Amino acid sequence: PSCPDRAAPSPPAPRARPRSPAPAPPAAGENQGKEQGKARAEELTREAEQWYRQAAARGHRGAALQLGALLERRGKLKEAGRWYLSSAREGETRAACALGFLLRDAGDEENAAVWWLKAAQNGDGNAANALGALHAERGEHQTAERWYRSAMDAGDHNGAYNLALLCAAQGRTAQAEQWYRRAAYAGHREASNALAVMLLQAGDAAGAEPWFSKAAETGSVDAAFNLGILHAGRGDEDGALRWYERAASAGHAEAALQVFLPLLREGDERSAGPIAARRAGAAP
């Protein structure tokens, strides 16, 4: 499991302008098409479940894994766990890893670690990364680092990101940057954001901006907020507002404050009120 993004400190809030009106609601035909698509997807899922059950009952470990995953998505965790266990006992590494997460979420870290270890020893990078995170939480940093490296060797980029976080927490800045870069070049958006924060804190705003942009374009809300900070620091109020609004629309509370507080301070409650209502999902 990965640690949360780390965001750069915020400068004073820039002036803001109201957003454009909310888009019109979808047409009735569009809603009908979505409902039909949803019904068809549910029908296909039921059919898949029938086939998975038949195959899993005959001892097919891959089908047992898929059935467990389907049941877990539905919230049927006990039955999902039984199928994961059946699959894992037949040697399915991914099922052992999935069972570990199910046990961890149920509060049973000891048995989770047992199954993660089985999976990691068979080359599952996700399980190795999970073991690294577990040992890091316990303060066992050398063991955590070993498992993070094992995760990287297995192709799990979360291992590089979490190793970077571990190095950064220990003051090993050069190594942290190295591992952030490795994960970021592999497309890890949180690593891209964290690398940009590190560069910005070192005074390299020009080097930070492309990594913030890469992270934001792949869905990092913190990176969008940090781009707002970067533009605000340059005095680019319009650019800052665009990124703050983007982050705020995705639920970033601090970004929403950057958008709304200037309006309220200026007494423009008439403009701020409808915007706030739309953000909260309420009627204007």
Backbone torsions as a table, in degrees:
resi	resn	phi	psi	omega
1	PRO	NA	136.5	-175.8
2	SER	-90.4	152.5	177.5
3	CYS	-77.5	160.8	-179.8
4	PRO	-66.5	157.5	173.6
5	ASP	-58.2	151.4	173.7
6	ARG	-112.0	123.7	-175.0
7	ALA	-102.2	151.3	177.2
8	ALA	-72.5	156.7	178.5
9	PRO	-65.0	150.8	-175.4
10	SER	-94.0	134.7	173.3
11	PRO	-79.8	178.0	176.6
12	PRO	-55.7	145.8	-175.8
13	ALA	-65.7	134.2	175.7
14	PRO	-77.0	166.0	172.8
15	ARG	-66.7	152.2	-176.0
16	ALA	-133.8	160.6	175.5
17	ARG	-122.2	157.3	-179.5
18	PRO	-67.6	153.8	175.8
19	ARG	-73.7	161.6	174.0
20	SER	-70.6	161.8	-177.7
21	PRO	-57.4	154.2	179.6
22	ALA	-65.6	148.9	178.9
23	PRO	-64.7	155.5	179.6
24	ALA	-66.5	150.1	178.2
25	PRO	-66.1	154.6	-179.8
26	PRO	-63.8	152.3	178.9
27	ALA	-69.5	160.8	-177.6
28	ALA	-60.1	-40.7	179.5
29	GLY	-62.6	-36.5	178.5
30	GLU	-65.0	-43.2	177.6
31	ASN	-61.8	-40.7	-179.7
32	GLN	-63.1	-40.9	178.6
33	GLY	-63.4	-38.9	178.6
34	LYS	-65.6	-40.6	179.4
35	GLU	-64.7	-40.2	178.5
36	GLN	-65.1	-40.8	178.1
37	GLY	-63.4	-40.1	178.4
38	LYS	-64.5	-42.7	179.7
39	ALA	-63.5	-40.3	179.2
40	ARG	-65.6	-40.4	178.9
41	ALA	-63.1	-40.2	178.3
42	GLU	-65.3	-38.2	178.7
43	GLU	-64.4	-43.4	179.0
44	LEU	-64.2	-37.3	178.6
45	THR	-64.2	-42.0	178.1
46	ARG	-62.9	-41.1	178.1
47	GLU	-63.6	-43.4	179.2
48	ALA	-61.1	-41.4	179.7
49	GLU	-60.2	-40.9	179.6
50	GLN	-60.7	-45.1	-180.0
51	TRP	-66.8	-42.6	178.8
52	TYR	-59.5	-43.5	-178.5
53	ARG	-62.7	-43.1	-179.6
54	GLN	-63.2	-45.4	-178.7
55	ALA	-69.4	-41.2	-179.6
56	ALA	-64.1	-37.3	179.1
57	ALA	-64.8	-23.5	177.4
58	ARG	-91.4	6.2	175.2
59	GLY	93.8	14.0	178.8
60	HIS	-77.9	110.2	-172.8
61	ARG	-68.3	-33.0	177.4
62	GLY	-66.3	-39.4	177.7
63	ALA	-66.5	-38.4	177.7
64	ALA	-63.0	-39.0	176.5
65	LEU	-62.1	-48.6	-178.4
66	GLN	-65.0	-37.5	177.6
67	LEU	-65.0	-42.2	177.0
68	GLY	-59.8	-43.2	179.8
69	ALA	-64.5	-41.4	179.0
70	LEU	-62.2	-44.8	-179.6
71	LEU	-67.3	-36.8	178.5
72	GLU	-63.0	-41.8	178.2
73	ARG	-61.2	-29.6	178.2
74	ARG	-83.2	-6.4	-178.7
75	GLY	87.9	7.5	177.8
76	LYS	-88.5	74.5	-166.6
77	LEU	-72.9	-37.4	-179.2
78	LYS	-64.1	-46.1	179.8
79	GLU	-67.8	-37.8	176.3
80	ALA	-58.8	-44.4	179.8
81	GLY	-60.8	-37.6	179.5
82	ARG	-64.7	-40.6	179.8
83	TRP	-73.7	-36.9	174.3
84	TYR	-59.8	-43.9	-179.3
85	LEU	-62.4	-44.5	178.3
86	SER	-59.0	-44.7	-179.5
87	SER	-67.5	-43.6	-178.8
88	ALA	-63.3	-38.6	179.2
89	ARG	-65.9	-23.0	177.1
90	GLU	-88.9	3.8	175.0
91	GLY	99.7	11.0	179.4
92	GLU	-81.4	107.4	-175.0
93	THR	-61.6	-41.9	-178.4
94	ARG	-64.1	-33.1	177.7
95	ALA	-68.4	-38.5	177.2
96	ALA	-61.8	-41.8	178.1
97	CYS	-64.8	-46.5	-179.5
98	ALA	-62.8	-39.1	177.9
99	LEU	-63.4	-37.9	176.7
100	GLY	-58.9	-44.1	179.6
101	PHE	-67.2	-37.3	178.6
102	LEU	-63.0	-42.7	178.6
103	LEU	-67.7	-40.8	178.3
104	ARG	-59.6	-44.7	-179.3
105	ASP	-65.7	-24.6	177.3
106	ALA	-87.2	1.8	177.4
107	GLY	91.3	6.1	-177.9
108	ASP	-102.1	76.0	-176.5
109	GLU	-67.9	-33.6	-177.1
110	GLU	-62.7	-49.3	178.9
111	ASN	-72.4	-29.4	174.3
112	ALA	-59.4	-44.7	-179.3
113	ALA	-62.6	-35.0	178.9
114	VAL	-60.7	-46.7	-177.8
115	TRP	-74.8	-35.7	174.9
116	TRP	-61.5	-40.2	179.6
117	LEU	-61.9	-44.1	177.9
118	LYS	-58.7	-44.3	-178.7
119	ALA	-68.9	-44.0	-178.3
120	ALA	-63.1	-38.5	178.8
121	GLN	-66.6	-17.9	175.9
122	ASN	-100.9	15.5	172.2
123	GLY	92.6	14.2	179.1
124	ASP	-83.4	111.0	-177.3
125	GLY	-67.9	-34.7	179.0
126	ASN	-62.4	-42.1	178.6
127	ALA	-67.0	-39.9	178.4
128	ALA	-62.8	-41.3	177.7
129	ASN	-63.9	-40.0	178.5
130	ALA	-63.2	-40.0	176.3
131	LEU	-63.9	-40.6	177.4
132	GLY	-59.5	-44.7	179.5
133	ALA	-63.9	-38.8	179.9
134	LEU	-63.3	-45.3	179.8
135	HIS	-70.0	-34.3	177.5
136	ALA	-63.7	-41.1	178.2
137	GLU	-62.4	-28.3	179.6
138	ARG	-87.4	-0.8	-179.0
139	GLY	82.0	10.0	-179.5
140	GLU	-92.3	75.1	-166.9
141	HIS	-70.4	-36.5	179.6
142	GLN	-65.3	-42.7	177.7
143	THR	-65.8	-40.4	177.8
144	ALA	-59.9	-44.9	-179.0
145	GLU	-62.3	-39.4	179.4
146	ARG	-61.1	-42.5	-179.2
147	TRP	-72.8	-35.0	175.9
148	TYR	-61.9	-41.0	177.8
149	ARG	-65.1	-38.3	176.3
150	SER	-62.2	-40.4	177.3
151	ALA	-62.0	-43.7	178.0
152	MET	-60.3	-44.8	-179.4
153	ASP	-61.0	-28.8	178.9
154	ALA	-87.1	1.2	176.7
155	GLY	91.8	12.3	178.6
156	ASP	-93.0	111.4	-174.6
157	HIS	-73.7	-16.9	173.3
158	ASN	-62.1	-29.1	177.8
159	GLY	-62.6	-43.3	178.0
160	ALA	-64.6	-42.6	179.8
161	TYR	-62.8	-47.3	-178.3
162	ASN	-69.1	-32.2	174.5
163	LEU	-65.5	-38.6	176.3
164	ALA	-61.8	-43.6	178.0
165	LEU	-60.7	-40.7	179.7
166	LEU	-64.1	-45.4	178.9
167	CYS	-63.6	-41.5	-179.9
168	ALA	-62.8	-40.9	179.7
169	ALA	-65.3	-25.9	180.0
170	GLN	-93.4	2.7	179.7
171	GLY	81.1	12.6	179.6
172	ARG	-90.8	72.2	-168.7
173	THR	-64.0	-44.1	-177.8
174	ALA	-62.4	-41.9	178.5
175	GLN	-68.3	-38.4	177.8
176	ALA	-59.4	-45.2	179.2
177	GLU	-61.4	-40.6	179.3
178	GLN	-57.7	-46.4	-176.8
179	TRP	-77.0	-33.0	172.7
180	TYR	-58.9	-44.7	-178.9
181	ARG	-62.4	-42.9	-179.8
182	ARG	-58.8	-46.3	-179.8
183	ALA	-69.4	-39.8	-178.0
184	ALA	-64.9	-42.7	178.3
185	TYR	-63.8	-24.7	177.4
186	ALA	-84.3	0.1	176.5
187	GLY	97.2	13.5	-179.7
188	HIS	-79.0	110.9	-170.9
189	ARG	-68.7	-37.8	178.5
190	GLU	-65.0	-36.1	177.2
191	ALA	-66.6	-39.1	177.5
192	SER	-60.5	-44.4	178.6
193	ASN	-64.9	-44.8	-178.6
194	ALA	-65.0	-39.6	176.7
195	LEU	-61.9	-43.1	179.2
196	ALA	-62.8	-41.2	177.2
197	VAL	-60.2	-44.2	-179.6
198	MET	-62.0	-43.8	179.1
199	LEU	-65.5	-40.8	179.3
200	LEU	-63.7	-42.4	178.9
201	GLN	-66.2	-24.7	177.1
202	ALA	-86.5	2.5	177.4
203	GLY	90.8	7.8	-177.9
204	ASP	-101.4	72.1	-178.7
205	ALA	-64.8	-36.4	179.9
206	ALA	-64.4	-37.3	177.8
207	GLY	-74.8	-28.5	-177.5
208	ALA	-74.3	-39.0	-171.0
209	GLU	-57.5	-45.0	179.8
210	PRO	-61.5	-33.0	-179.9
211	TRP	-75.2	-37.1	172.7
212	PHE	-59.6	-44.5	-178.1
213	SER	-63.1	-43.3	179.9
214	LYS	-61.5	-43.5	-180.0
215	ALA	-65.9	-43.6	-178.5
216	ALA	-64.1	-40.8	-178.0
217	GLU	-69.4	-19.1	176.8
218	THR	-101.5	12.3	169.6
219	GLY	108.2	6.7	179.0
220	SER	-78.9	113.6	179.6
221	VAL	-68.9	-39.1	178.3
222	ASP	-61.3	-38.7	179.5
223	ALA	-65.5	-39.3	176.5
224	ALA	-61.4	-43.1	177.1
225	PHE	-62.2	-42.7	-178.9
226	ASN	-67.1	-32.6	173.4
227	LEU	-64.7	-36.5	174.0
228	GLY	-59.5	-44.0	177.8
229	ILE	-60.3	-43.8	-178.1
230	LEU	-61.7	-46.1	179.6
231	HIS	-67.6	-37.9	178.6
232	ALA	-62.8	-39.2	179.0
233	GLY	-63.5	-23.8	177.9
234	ARG	-89.7	-4.9	-176.2
235	GLY	83.7	10.5	179.0
236	ASP	-88.3	84.3	-174.3
237	GLU	-66.2	-39.9	-179.4
238	ASP	-65.7	-44.0	178.3
239	GLY	-63.5	-41.3	178.3
240	ALA	-61.9	-43.8	-177.2
241	LEU	-64.4	-38.6	179.0
242	ARG	-58.4	-43.8	-178.7
243	TRP	-74.8	-37.6	176.6
244	TYR	-61.3	-43.0	-179.9
245	GLU	-64.2	-39.1	178.9
246	ARG	-63.2	-45.1	178.8
247	ALA	-66.8	-41.4	-178.9
248	ALA	-63.5	-39.0	-179.4
249	SER	-66.6	-19.5	176.8
250	ALA	-95.4	7.0	173.7
251	GLY	99.7	11.2	-179.6
252	HIS	-79.0	112.2	-171.9
253	ALA	-65.3	-43.3	-178.9
254	GLU	-64.6	-37.0	177.4
255	ALA	-64.8	-40.4	178.0
256	ALA	-60.5	-39.1	177.6
257	LEU	-63.4	-39.7	179.4
258	GLN	-62.9	-30.2	179.9
259	VAL	-79.5	-44.4	-169.0
260	PHE	-90.2	-36.2	-174.0
261	LEU	-60.2	-42.4	177.2
262	PRO	-59.1	-38.3	178.4
263	LEU	-63.1	-43.3	-179.0
264	LEU	-68.5	-38.7	178.9
265	ARG	-64.1	-32.0	179.6
266	GLU	-83.7	-0.2	179.7
267	GLY	78.8	17.3	-177.6
268	ASP	-92.0	52.9	-178.1
269	GLU	-65.4	-26.2	-179.5
270	ARG	-63.5	-37.0	177.9
271	SER	-80.8	-39.9	-174.5
272	ALA	-71.2	-34.1	-174.7
273	GLY	-58.1	-54.2	180.0
274	PRO	-61.3	-35.4	179.4
275	ILE	-64.0	-47.2	-179.3
276	ALA	-61.1	-39.0	-179.6
277	ALA	-64.1	-41.5	179.2
278	ARG	-65.4	-40.3	179.9
279	ARG	-62.9	-35.0	-178.0
280	ALA	-82.7	-3.1	-179.9
281	GLY	81.9	14.4	-178.5
282	ALA	-101.4	167.4	176.7
283	ALA	-74.1	143.7	178.2
284	PRO	-61.0	NA	NA
